[in-house]
Amino acid sequence: MSTVRENIIANLKTTLEAITQANGYNNDIASVQRWMQRGNILKSVPCIVISAGQEDKKPEPNPLMTCRLSVYLELYLRQNETDQTPTDSLINSLLGDIEKALMLDYTRGSFALDTNIRAIMPFETQEGQANAGAVIEIEILYQHQQNNPEEG
């Protein structure tokens, strides 16, 4: 059995993998990956790397623990040199798809109480950089039993 936190992050991956034109989105996400200490492969773009951030826990209401988990979605894209579309337009389109997908089920498969997009931070821009993109910070509110993080 997995922790509620792990189930939430697994749900995020599944949700973001569904971003395809065939599913009614404007873009196809080529790769969604969980953060790897040894590094992630950014060969197939657009790519999203999911990494957990700070988590605040409050031991109430008894017998539950209320948790606020920050999760970062790193969005990478690489623009073809012949593409004349402004890079920020491409990013905005992808961000729209990501927001749409995340908000279809803000309960993360009923493991969470709420999902909120907190901030979007574009990559620092430098001419000729290999990848463009943004980091999306989301906050997920959820609860688990104080004595068992596997039970909500």
DSSP file (Angstrom, degrees, kcal/mol; ACC not computed):
  #  RESIDUE AA STRUCTURE BP1 BP2  ACC     N-H-->O    O-->H-N    N-H-->O    O-->H-N    TCO  KAPPA ALPHA  PHI   PSI    X-CA   Y-CA   Z-CA
    1    1 A M              0   0    0      0, 0.0     2,-0.2     0, 0.0   149,-0.0   0.000 360.0 360.0 360.0 144.1    0.0    0.0    0.0
    2    2 A S        -     0   0    0    148,-0.1     2,-0.1     1,-0.1     3,-0.0  -0.611 360.0-101.3-100.4 160.4    1.2    3.5   -0.8
    3    3 A T     >  -     0   0    0     -2,-0.2     4,-2.2     1,-0.1   147,-0.3  -0.363  32.5-113.1 -71.7 160.4    1.0    6.7    1.3
    4    4 A V  H  > S+     0   0    0    145,-2.7     4,-2.1     1,-0.2     5,-0.2   0.909 119.8  55.4 -59.4 -41.2   -1.6    9.2    0.4
    5    5 A R  H  > S+     0   0    0    144,-0.4     4,-2.1     1,-0.2    -1,-0.2   0.921 107.7  47.5 -58.4 -46.2    1.2   11.6   -0.6
    6    6 A E  H  > S+     0   0    0      1,-0.2     4,-2.6     2,-0.2    -1,-0.2   0.896 109.9  53.1 -63.6 -40.7    2.6    9.0   -3.1
    7    7 A N  H  X S+     0   0    0     -4,-2.2     4,-2.0     1,-0.2    -1,-0.2   0.877 108.6  50.9 -62.2 -37.1   -0.9    8.4   -4.5
    8    8 A I  H  X S+     0   0    0     -4,-2.1     4,-2.0     2,-0.2    -2,-0.2   0.934 111.7  45.5 -65.8 -46.8   -1.3   12.1   -5.1
    9    9 A I  H  X S+     0   0    0     -4,-2.1     4,-1.8     1,-0.2    -2,-0.2   0.886 111.8  52.0 -67.4 -37.5    2.0   12.4   -7.0
   10   10 A A  H  X S+     0   0    0     -4,-2.6     4,-2.1     1,-0.2    -1,-0.2   0.889 108.3  52.6 -62.7 -38.6    1.2    9.3   -9.0
   11   11 A N  H  X S+     0   0    0     -4,-2.0     4,-2.8     1,-0.2    -2,-0.2   0.891 105.1  55.0 -63.8 -39.6   -2.1   10.9   -9.9
   12   12 A L  H  X S+     0   0    0     -4,-2.0     4,-2.6     2,-0.2     5,-0.2   0.926 108.0  49.0 -58.2 -44.8   -0.4   14.0  -11.1
   13   13 A K  H  X S+     0   0    0     -4,-1.8     4,-2.1     1,-0.2    -2,-0.2   0.942 113.0  46.1 -61.6 -48.2    1.8   12.0  -13.5
   14   14 A T  H  X S+     0   0    0     -4,-2.1     4,-0.8     1,-0.2    -1,-0.2   0.899 112.9  51.2 -60.6 -41.9   -1.2   10.1  -14.9
   15   15 A T  H >< S+     0   0    0     -4,-2.8     3,-0.8     1,-0.2    -2,-0.2   0.926 112.3  44.7 -62.3 -46.6   -3.2   13.4  -15.3
   16   16 A L  H >< S+     0   0    0     -4,-2.6     3,-1.5     1,-0.2    -1,-0.2   0.813 105.2  61.7 -71.6 -29.9   -0.4   15.2  -17.1
   17   17 A E  H 3< S+     0   0    0     -4,-2.1    -1,-0.2     1,-0.3    -2,-0.2   0.729  94.1  66.0 -66.0 -20.3    0.3   12.2  -19.4
   18   18 A A  T <<  +     0   0    0     -3,-0.8     2,-1.4    -4,-0.8    -1,-0.3   0.488  69.8 112.2 -80.6  -2.5   -3.3   12.6  -20.7
   19   19 A I    <   +     0   0    0     -3,-1.5    10,-2.6    -4,-0.1     2,-0.3  -0.590  44.8 129.2 -76.9  96.5   -2.4   16.0  -22.3
   20   20 A T  S > >S-     0   0    0     -2,-1.4     5,-1.9     8,-0.2     3,-0.9  -0.966  70.2-117.7-142.4 156.3   -2.7   15.1  -25.9
   21   21 A Q  G > 5S+     0   0    0     -2,-0.3     3,-1.9     1,-0.2     7,-0.1   0.854 115.8  62.0 -62.2 -34.3   -4.5   16.6  -28.9
   22   22 A A  G 3 5S+     0   0    0      1,-0.3    -1,-0.2     2,-0.1    -3,-0.1   0.776 102.0  52.1 -62.8 -25.4   -6.5   13.3  -29.1
   23   23 A N  G < 5S-     0   0    0     -3,-0.9    -1,-0.3    -5,-0.1    -2,-0.2   0.266 130.8 -92.6 -94.9  10.8   -7.8   14.0  -25.7
   24   24 A G  T < 5S+     0   0    0     -3,-1.9    -3,-0.2     1,-0.3     2,-0.2   0.595  84.8 126.8  94.1  11.6   -9.0   17.6  -26.6
   25   25 A Y      < -     0   0    0     -5,-1.9    -1,-0.3     2,-0.2    -2,-0.0  -0.503  65.9-122.6 -94.4 169.1   -5.9   19.6  -25.7
   26   26 A N  S    S+     0   0    0     67,-0.2     2,-0.3    -2,-0.2    -5,-0.1   0.645  90.4  33.0 -83.4 -16.1   -4.0   22.0  -27.9
   27   27 A N  S    S-     0   0    0     66,-0.1     2,-0.5    -7,-0.1    -2,-0.2  -0.853  71.9-124.1-136.2 165.8   -0.7   20.2  -27.4
   28   28 A D        -     0   0    0     -2,-0.3     2,-0.7    -8,-0.2    -8,-0.2  -0.978  20.2-144.5-111.1 124.7    0.9   16.8  -26.9
   29   29 A I        -     0   0    0    -10,-2.6    18,-0.2    -2,-0.5     3,-0.1  -0.818  11.5-163.1 -85.5 120.2    3.1   16.4  -23.9
   30   30 A A        +     0   0    0     16,-1.5     2,-0.3    -2,-0.7    17,-0.2   0.818  67.3  12.8 -76.7 -31.5    5.8   14.0  -25.1
   31   31 A S  E     -a   47   0A   0     15,-1.5    17,-2.4    13,-0.1     2,-0.5  -0.979  51.6-171.9-153.0 132.6    7.1   13.0  -21.7
   32   32 A V  E     +a   48   0A   0     -2,-0.3     2,-0.3    15,-0.2    17,-0.2  -0.995  24.2 176.6-122.9 123.7    6.1   13.2  -18.0
   33   33 A Q  E     -a   49   0A   0     15,-3.0    17,-3.0    -2,-0.5     2,-0.3  -0.928  30.2-125.6-130.2 148.9    8.7   12.1  -15.5
   34   34 A R  E     -a   50   0A   0     -2,-0.3    17,-0.2    15,-0.2   -24,-0.0  -0.651  52.4 -85.6 -83.0 150.9    9.1   11.9  -11.8
   35   35 A W        -     0   0    0     15,-2.3     2,-0.4    -2,-0.3    -1,-0.1  -0.317  44.8-162.0 -59.9 134.9   12.3   13.6  -10.5
   36   36 A M    >   -     0   0    0      1,-0.1     3,-1.6    -3,-0.1     4,-0.1  -0.984  19.2-141.5-122.1 131.7   15.4   11.4  -10.5
   37   37 A Q  T 3  S+     0   0    0     -2,-0.4    -1,-0.1     1,-0.3     3,-0.1   0.861 104.5  52.8 -58.3 -37.4   18.4   12.2   -8.4
   38   38 A R  T 3  S-     0   0    0      1,-0.2    -1,-0.3    -3,-0.1     2,-0.1   0.530 126.1 -88.9 -79.5  -4.0   20.8   11.1  -11.2
   39   39 A G    <   -     0   0    0     -3,-1.6     2,-0.3     2,-0.0    -1,-0.2  -0.156  35.8 -98.6 113.3 152.9   19.0   13.4  -13.7
   40   40 A N        -     0   0    0     -3,-0.1     2,-0.6    -2,-0.1    -5,-0.1  -0.777  31.1-115.9-106.9 152.8   16.0   13.3  -16.0
   41   41 A I        -     0   0    0     -2,-0.3     3,-0.3     1,-0.1    -2,-0.0  -0.784  27.0-178.5 -90.7 118.7   16.1   12.7  -19.8
   42   42 A L        +     0   0    0     -2,-0.6    -1,-0.1     1,-0.2     5,-0.1  -0.031  47.3 113.4-106.3  29.1   14.8   15.7  -21.6
   43   43 A K  S    S+     0   0    0      1,-0.1     2,-0.7     2,-0.0    -1,-0.2   0.920  70.3  55.3 -67.9 -45.2   15.2   14.3  -25.1
   44   44 A S  S    S-     0   0    0     -3,-0.3    -1,-0.1   -14,-0.0   -13,-0.1  -0.822  91.1-133.8 -96.0 115.9   11.4   14.2  -25.9
   45   45 A V  S    S+     0   0    0     -2,-0.7     2,-0.2   -15,-0.1    32,-0.2  -0.891  80.1  52.7-124.3 154.8    9.8   17.6  -25.5
   46   46 A P  S    S+     0   0    0      0, 0.0   -16,-1.5     0, 0.0   -15,-1.5   0.451  83.6 172.8 -65.2 145.6    7.5   19.1  -24.4
   47   47 A C  E     -aB  31  76A   0     29,-2.3    29,-3.1   -17,-0.2     2,-0.4  -0.970  24.6-157.3-131.9 142.1    8.5   17.4  -21.1
   48   48 A I  E     -aB  32  75A   0    -17,-2.4   -15,-3.0    -2,-0.4     2,-0.5  -0.990   4.2-163.1-121.7 129.0    7.3   17.8  -17.6
   49   49 A V  E     -aB  33  74A   0     25,-2.1    25,-2.8    -2,-0.4     2,-0.5  -0.958  11.7-151.1-110.5 125.9    9.4   16.8  -14.6
   50   50 A I  E     +aB  34  73A   0    -17,-3.0   -15,-2.3    -2,-0.5     2,-0.4  -0.830  20.4 169.8 -99.8 127.5    7.4   16.4  -11.3
   51   51 A S  E     - B   0  72A   0     21,-2.4    21,-3.4    -2,-0.5     2,-0.2  -0.996  29.6-125.5-139.8 136.9    9.2   17.1   -8.0
   52   52 A A  E     - B   0  71A   0     -2,-0.4    19,-0.3    19,-0.2     2,-0.1  -0.499  29.3-174.7 -77.1 144.9    7.8   17.4   -4.5
   53   53 A G  E     -     0   0A   0     17,-3.7    -1,-0.1     1,-0.3    18,-0.1  -0.144  43.6 -20.9-114.6-148.4    8.6   20.5   -2.5
   54   54 A Q  E     -     0   0A   0     15,-0.1    16,-2.8    -2,-0.1     2,-0.4  -0.286  54.7-159.5 -64.4 144.4    8.0   21.6    1.1
   55   55 A E  E     - B   0  69A   0     14,-0.2     2,-0.4    -3,-0.1    14,-0.2  -0.994   2.1-158.8-128.9 127.0    5.2   20.0    3.0
   56   56 A D  E     - B   0  68A   0     12,-2.4    12,-2.7    -2,-0.4     2,-0.4  -0.876  11.8-163.3-103.1 136.5    3.5   21.6    6.1
   57   57 A K  E     - B   0  67A   0     -2,-0.4    10,-0.2    10,-0.2    -2,-0.0  -0.958  11.0-172.2-125.2 139.3    1.7   19.4    8.4
   58   58 A K  E     - B   0  66A   0      8,-2.6     8,-3.1    -2,-0.4     2,-2.7  -0.984  24.8-135.0-130.8 119.5   -0.8   20.3   11.1
   59   59 A P        +     0   0    0      0, 0.0     6,-0.2     0, 0.0     3,-0.2  -0.335  57.8 140.8 -77.9  65.8   -2.0   17.5   13.5
   60   60 A E        +     0   0    0     -2,-2.7     6,-0.4     1,-0.3    -2,-0.2  -0.951  34.2  34.7-165.9 155.5   -5.7   18.3   13.4
   61   61 A P  S >  S-     0   0    0      0, 0.0     3,-3.6     0, 0.0    -1,-0.3   0.467 103.9 -91.7 -77.1 139.2   -8.6   17.7   13.3
   62   62 A N  T 3  S+     0   0    0      1,-0.4     3,-0.1    -3,-0.2    -2,-0.1  -0.323 111.4  21.3 -55.3 131.1   -7.9   14.7   15.5
   63   63 A P  T 3  S+     0   0    0      0, 0.0    83,-3.1     0, 0.0    84,-0.4  -0.862 116.6  77.3 -98.1  23.6   -7.3   11.9   14.4
   64   64 A L  E <   - C   0 145A   0     -3,-3.6     2,-0.5    81,-0.2    81,-0.2  -0.599  63.3-142.0 -99.1 156.4   -6.2   13.4   11.1
   65   65 A M  E     - C   0 144A   0     79,-3.3    79,-1.8    -2,-0.2     2,-0.5  -0.971  18.1-147.1-108.7 124.9   -3.1   15.2    9.9
   66   66 A T  E     -BC  58 143A   0     -8,-3.1    -8,-2.6    -2,-0.5     2,-0.4  -0.846  20.6-167.9 -96.4 127.8   -3.8   18.1    7.5
   67   67 A C  E     -BC  57 142A   0     75,-3.3    75,-2.3    -2,-0.5     2,-0.5  -0.909  21.4-161.9-122.8 141.2   -1.0   18.5    5.0
   68   68 A R  E     -BC  56 141A   0    -12,-2.7   -12,-2.4    -2,-0.4     2,-0.5  -0.960  20.7-170.2-119.3 108.8   -0.1   21.3    2.5
   69   69 A L  E     -BC  55 140A   0     71,-2.8    71,-2.8    -2,-0.5     2,-0.4  -0.881  12.3-150.5-107.5 123.9    2.2   19.8   -0.1
   70   70 A S  E     - C   0 139A   0    -16,-2.8   -17,-3.7    -2,-0.5     2,-0.4  -0.786  16.7-173.6 -88.1 133.6    4.0   22.0   -2.7
   71   71 A V  E     -BC  52 138A   0     67,-2.8    67,-3.0    -2,-0.4     2,-0.5  -0.990  11.7-147.4-128.3 138.4    4.8   20.2   -6.0
   72   72 A Y  E     -BC  51 137A   0    -21,-3.4   -21,-2.4    -2,-0.4     2,-0.6  -0.912   4.8-162.6-110.7 129.7    6.8   21.7   -8.8
   73   73 A L  E     -BC  50 136A   0     63,-2.7    63,-2.7    -2,-0.5     2,-0.7  -0.942   8.8-157.6-109.4 111.4    6.2   20.9  -12.4
   74   74 A E  E     -BC  49 135A   0    -25,-2.8   -25,-2.1    -2,-0.6     2,-0.6  -0.813   8.1-159.5 -92.6 115.2    9.1   21.8  -14.6
   75   75 A L  E     -BC  48 134A   0     59,-3.3    59,-1.3    -2,-0.7     2,-0.4  -0.851  10.1-173.7 -99.3 121.0    8.0   22.3  -18.2
   76   76 A Y  E     +BC  47 133A   0    -29,-3.1   -29,-2.3    -2,-0.6     2,-0.3  -0.927   8.2 167.8-115.0 138.0   10.6   22.0  -20.8
   77   77 A L  E     - C   0 132A   0     55,-2.5    55,-2.8    -2,-0.4     2,-0.4  -0.983  20.7-152.9-142.1 157.5   10.3   22.8  -24.5
   78   78 A R        -     0   0    0     -2,-0.3     2,-0.4    53,-0.2    53,-0.1  -0.993  18.6-141.5-131.1 122.3   12.7   23.2  -27.4
   79   79 A Q        -     0   0    0     -2,-0.4     2,-0.1    51,-0.1     8,-0.0  -0.699  18.2-118.2 -93.1 133.5   11.7   25.3  -30.3
   80   80 A N    >   -     0   0    0     -2,-0.4     3,-1.7     1,-0.1    -1,-0.1  -0.418  23.5-125.3 -63.3 138.1   12.5   24.3  -33.9
   81   81 A E  T 3  S+     0   0    0      1,-0.3    -1,-0.1    -2,-0.1    -2,-0.0   0.740 110.4  52.7 -62.2 -23.7   14.8   27.0  -35.5
   82   82 A T  T 3  S+     0   0    0      2,-0.0     2,-0.5     0, 0.0    -1,-0.3   0.559  84.2 105.0 -87.8  -7.9   12.3   27.4  -38.4
   83   83 A D    <   -     0   0    0     -3,-1.7    -4,-0.0     1,-0.1     0, 0.0  -0.624  49.2-171.8 -77.1 120.8    9.4   27.9  -36.1
   84   84 A Q        +     0   0    0     -2,-0.5    -1,-0.1     2,-0.1     3,-0.1   0.387  46.3 118.1 -94.6   2.2    8.4   31.6  -36.2
   85   85 A T  S    S-     0   0    0      1,-0.1     5,-0.1     2,-0.1    -2,-0.0  -0.502  78.5-103.3 -68.0 133.9    5.9   31.4  -33.3
   86   86 A P    >>  -     0   0    0      0, 0.0     4,-1.5     0, 0.0     3,-0.9  -0.372  26.5-130.4 -57.7 134.8    6.9   33.5  -30.3
   87   87 A T  H 3> S+     0   0    0      1,-0.3     4,-2.3     2,-0.2     5,-0.2   0.868 106.8  56.4 -57.7 -39.2    8.3   31.2  -27.6
   88   88 A D  H 3> S+     0   0    0      1,-0.2     4,-2.6     2,-0.2    -1,-0.3   0.812 102.5  56.6 -67.3 -26.3    6.1   32.7  -24.9
   89   89 A S  H <> S+     0   0    0     -3,-0.9     4,-2.1     2,-0.2    -1,-0.2   0.902 107.6  48.1 -66.4 -40.7    3.0   31.8  -27.1
   90   90 A L  H  X S+     0   0    0     -4,-1.5     4,-2.1     2,-0.2    -2,-0.2   0.924 113.2  47.6 -63.1 -44.4    4.1   28.2  -27.1
   91   91 A I  H  X S+     0   0    0     -4,-2.3     4,-2.9     1,-0.2    -2,-0.2   0.924 110.3  52.3 -62.9 -44.4    4.7   28.3  -23.3
   92   92 A N  H  X S+     0   0    0     -4,-2.6     4,-2.2     1,-0.2    -1,-0.2   0.885 108.5  50.8 -60.8 -38.9    1.3   29.9  -22.8
   93   93 A S  H  X S+     0   0    0     -4,-2.1     4,-1.8     2,-0.2   -67,-0.2   0.920 112.6  45.7 -63.9 -44.1   -0.5   27.3  -24.8
   94   94 A L  H  X S+     0   0    0     -4,-2.1     4,-2.4     1,-0.2    -2,-0.2   0.902 111.0  52.9 -65.7 -41.1    1.2   24.5  -22.8
   95   95 A L  H  X S+     0   0    0     -4,-2.9     4,-2.7     1,-0.2     5,-0.2   0.891 107.1  53.2 -62.2 -38.6    0.4   26.2  -19.5
   96   96 A G  H  X S+     0   0    0     -4,-2.2     4,-2.4    -5,-0.2    -1,-0.2   0.914 109.7  47.5 -61.4 -43.2   -3.2   26.4  -20.5
   97   97 A D  H  X S+     0   0    0     -4,-1.8     4,-2.5     2,-0.2    -2,-0.2   0.907 111.8  50.4 -63.9 -41.7   -3.3   22.7  -21.2
   98   98 A I  H  X S+     0   0    0     -4,-2.4     4,-2.7     2,-0.2    -2,-0.2   0.931 111.7  47.3 -63.3 -45.9   -1.6   21.9  -17.9
   99   99 A E  H  X S+     0   0    0     -4,-2.7     4,-2.1     1,-0.2    -1,-0.2   0.926 112.1  50.5 -62.0 -44.2   -4.0   24.1  -15.9
  100  100 A K  H  X S+     0   0    0     -4,-2.4     4,-0.7    -5,-0.2    -2,-0.2   0.927 113.0  45.9 -58.7 -46.1   -7.0   22.6  -17.7
  101  101 A A  H >X S+     0   0    0     -4,-2.5     3,-0.8     1,-0.2     4,-0.6   0.919 112.0  50.4 -65.0 -44.8   -5.8   19.0  -16.9
  102  102 A L  H >< S+     0   0    0     -4,-2.7     3,-0.6     1,-0.2     6,-0.2   0.871 111.3  48.4 -62.9 -36.5   -5.0   19.8  -13.3
  103  103 A M  H >< S+     0   0    0     -4,-2.1     3,-0.6     1,-0.2    -1,-0.2   0.543  87.6  82.8 -87.2  -6.2   -8.4   21.3  -12.6
  104  104 A L  H << S+     0   0    0     -3,-0.8     2,-0.2    -4,-0.7    -1,-0.2   0.874 115.2  12.9 -61.3 -35.0  -10.4   18.5  -14.2
  105  105 A D  T X<  +     0   0    0     -3,-0.6     3,-1.7    -4,-0.6    -1,-0.3  -0.704  67.7 175.0-142.4  86.9  -10.0   16.6  -10.8
  106  106 A Y  T <  S+     0   0    0     -3,-0.6    -3,-0.1     1,-0.3    -1,-0.1   0.580  78.6  68.0 -70.2  -7.9   -8.7   18.9   -8.1
  107  107 A T  T 3>>S-     0   0    0      7,-0.1     5,-3.0     6,-0.1     4,-1.1   0.412 103.0-129.5 -90.1   2.7   -9.1   16.0   -5.6
  108  108 A R  T X45S-     0   0    0     -3,-1.7     3,-0.7     1,-0.2   -97,-0.2   0.918  79.5 -36.3  50.3  51.5   -6.3   14.0   -7.3
  109  109 A G  T 345S-     0   0    0      1,-0.2    -1,-0.2    -4,-0.1    -3,-0.1   0.790 114.2 -59.1  74.3  27.8   -8.4   10.9   -7.6
  110  110 A S  T 345S+     0   0    0      2,-0.1    -1,-0.2    -5,-0.0    -2,-0.2   0.555 118.8 106.0  73.9  14.3  -10.1   11.5   -4.3
  111  111 A F  T <<5S+     0   0    0     -4,-1.1    32,-0.4    -3,-0.7     2,-0.3   0.625  76.8  49.0 -89.8 -15.1   -6.8   11.5   -2.4
  112  112 A A      < -     0   0    0     -5,-3.0    30,-0.3    30,-0.1    -2,-0.1  -0.812  65.4-143.7-124.1 161.5   -6.7   15.3   -1.9
  113  113 A L  S    S-     0   0    0     28,-3.3     2,-0.3     1,-0.3    29,-0.2   0.775  84.0  -7.9 -88.5 -33.5   -9.1   18.0   -0.7
  114  114 A D  E     -D  141   0A   0     27,-1.6    27,-2.1    -7,-0.1     2,-0.4  -0.992  50.3-150.9-162.6 154.8   -7.9   20.6   -3.1
  115  115 A T  E     +D  140   0A   0     -2,-0.3     2,-0.4    25,-0.2    25,-0.2  -0.998  21.0 179.6-131.4 128.3   -5.3   21.5   -5.8
  116  116 A N  E     -D  139   0A   0     23,-2.6    23,-3.1    -2,-0.4     2,-0.6  -0.993  29.0-131.0-132.5 136.7   -4.3   25.1   -6.4
  117  117 A I  E     +D  138   0A   0     -2,-0.4    21,-0.3    21,-0.2     3,-0.1  -0.774  28.3 178.5 -81.7 121.8   -1.8   26.6   -8.8
  118  118 A R  E     -     0   0A   0     19,-2.9     2,-0.3    -2,-0.6    20,-0.2   0.830  55.5  -9.6 -95.7 -38.4    0.3   28.9   -6.7
  119  119 A A  E     -D  137   0A   0     18,-1.6    18,-3.0     2,-0.0     2,-0.4  -0.994  44.7-149.3-161.2 153.5    2.9   30.4   -9.1
  120  120 A I  E     -D  136   0A   0     -2,-0.3    16,-0.2    16,-0.2    -3,-0.0  -0.982  18.0-173.8-129.2 119.4    4.3   30.1  -12.6
  121  121 A M  E     -D  135   0A   0     14,-3.0    14,-2.6    -2,-0.4     3,-0.1  -0.935  16.2-141.9-118.2 109.1    8.0   31.1  -13.0
  122  122 A P  E     -D  134   0A   0      0, 0.0    12,-0.3     0, 0.0     3,-0.1  -0.307  30.4 -98.0 -66.5 151.8    9.4   31.2  -16.5
  123  123 A F        -     0   0    0     10,-2.8    10,-0.1     1,-0.1     2,-0.1  -0.344  49.9 -91.6 -60.7 149.2   12.9   30.0  -17.1
  124  124 A E        -     0   0    0     -3,-0.1     2,-0.5     1,-0.1    -1,-0.1  -0.446  49.5-123.4 -60.5 136.3   15.5   32.8  -17.2
  125  125 A T        +     0   0    0     -2,-0.1     2,-0.4    -3,-0.1    -1,-0.1  -0.736  38.1 164.2 -95.5 131.9   15.7   33.8  -20.9
  126  126 A Q    >   -     0   0    0     -2,-0.5     3,-1.9     0, 0.0     2,-0.1  -0.994  44.4-103.3-139.6 135.3   19.0   33.8  -22.7
  127  127 A E  T 3  S+     0   0    0     -2,-0.4    -2,-0.0     1,-0.3     0, 0.0  -0.348 105.7  12.2 -59.6 131.9   19.4   33.9  -26.5
  128  128 A G  T 3  S+     0   0    0      1,-0.2    -1,-0.3    -2,-0.1    -3,-0.0   0.545  85.6 161.2  81.0   7.5   20.2   30.5  -27.9
  129  129 A Q    <   -     0   0    0     -3,-1.9    -1,-0.2     1,-0.1     3,-0.1  -0.266  45.2-125.7 -63.2 151.6   19.4   28.6  -24.7
  130  130 A A  S    S+     0   0    0      1,-0.1     2,-0.3   -52,-0.1   -51,-0.1   0.904  87.5  22.0 -66.5 -43.3   18.8   24.8  -25.2
  131  131 A N        -     0   0    0    -53,-0.1     2,-0.3   -55,-0.0   -53,-0.2  -0.939  60.8-163.6-128.2 147.6   15.4   24.7  -23.5
  132  132 A A  E     +C   77   0A   0    -55,-2.8   -55,-2.5    -2,-0.3     2,-0.3  -0.781  36.2 103.9-115.0 167.5   12.7   27.2  -22.7
  133  133 A G  E     -C   76   0A   0     -2,-0.3   -10,-2.8   -57,-0.2     2,-0.3  -0.997  49.9 -99.4 158.3-159.5    9.9   26.7  -20.2
  134  134 A A  E     -CD  75 122A   0    -59,-1.3   -59,-3.3    -2,-0.3     2,-0.5  -0.978  18.0-122.7-155.6 160.2    8.5   27.4  -16.8
  135  135 A V  E     -CD  74 121A   0    -14,-2.6   -14,-3.0    -2,-0.3     2,-0.6  -0.967  24.8-158.6-110.5 124.5    8.2   26.0  -13.3
  136  136 A I  E     -CD  73 120A   0    -63,-2.7   -63,-2.7    -2,-0.5     2,-0.6  -0.908   3.6-155.3-105.2 121.7    4.6   25.7  -12.1
  137  137 A E  E     -CD  72 119A   0    -18,-3.0   -19,-2.9    -2,-0.6   -18,-1.6  -0.860  15.5-178.2 -97.1 124.8    4.2   25.5   -8.3
  138  138 A I  E     -CD  71 117A   0    -67,-3.0   -67,-2.8    -2,-0.6     2,-0.5  -0.909  15.8-147.4-119.0 152.0    1.1   23.8   -7.2
  139  139 A E  E     -CD  70 116A   0    -23,-3.1   -23,-2.6    -2,-0.3     2,-0.5  -0.972  10.1-163.3-119.1 131.3   -0.2   23.3   -3.6
  140  140 A I  E     -CD  69 115A   0    -71,-2.8   -71,-2.8    -2,-0.5     2,-0.5  -0.963   4.6-155.8-118.9 124.7   -2.2   20.2   -2.7
  141  141 A L  E     +CD  68 114A   0    -27,-2.1   -28,-3.3    -2,-0.5   -27,-1.6  -0.863  30.9 147.8 -98.8 125.9   -4.2   20.1    0.5
  142  142 A Y  E     -C   67   0A   0    -75,-2.3   -75,-3.3    -2,-0.5     2,-0.3  -0.941  31.6-139.1-149.9 171.1   -4.8   16.6    1.8
  143  143 A Q  E     +C   66   0A   0    -32,-0.4     2,-0.3    -2,-0.3   -77,-0.2  -0.959  15.4 175.4-134.2 152.7   -5.3   14.6    5.0
  144  144 A H  E     -C   65   0A   0    -79,-1.8   -79,-3.3    -2,-0.3     8,-0.3  -0.958  45.7 -78.5-145.7 165.6   -4.2   11.3    6.4
  145  145 A Q  E >   -CE  64 148A   0      6,-3.4     3,-1.3     3,-0.8   -81,-0.2  -0.407  38.7-128.9 -63.2 138.5   -4.5    9.5    9.7
  146  146 A Q  T 3  S+     0   0    0    -83,-3.1    -1,-0.1     1,-0.3   -82,-0.1   0.852 109.8  40.1 -59.2 -34.0   -2.0   10.9   12.3
  147  147 A N  T 3  S+     0   0    0    -84,-0.4    -1,-0.3     1,-0.2    -2,-0.1   0.387 124.0  36.8 -98.1   5.0   -0.8    7.4   13.0
  148  148 A N  B X   -E  145   0A   0     -3,-1.3     3,-1.8     3,-0.2    -3,-0.8  -0.699  54.2-168.4-158.6 101.5   -0.8    6.1    9.4
  149  149 A P  T 3  S+     0   0    0      0, 0.0  -145,-2.7     0, 0.0  -144,-0.4   0.515  88.5  68.0 -69.9  -1.7    0.1    8.2    6.3
  150  150 A E  T 3  S+     0   0    0   -147,-0.3     2,-0.5  -146,-0.1  -148,-0.1   0.568  92.7  67.6 -89.6  -9.4   -1.3    5.4    4.1
  151  151 A E    <         0   0    0     -3,-1.8    -6,-3.4    -6,-0.2    -3,-0.2  -0.946 360.0 360.0-119.3 129.2   -4.9    6.1    5.2
  152  152 A G              0   0    0     -2,-0.5    -1,-0.1    -8,-0.3    -9,-0.1   0.424 360.0 360.0 -85.8 360.0   -6.9    9.2    4.4
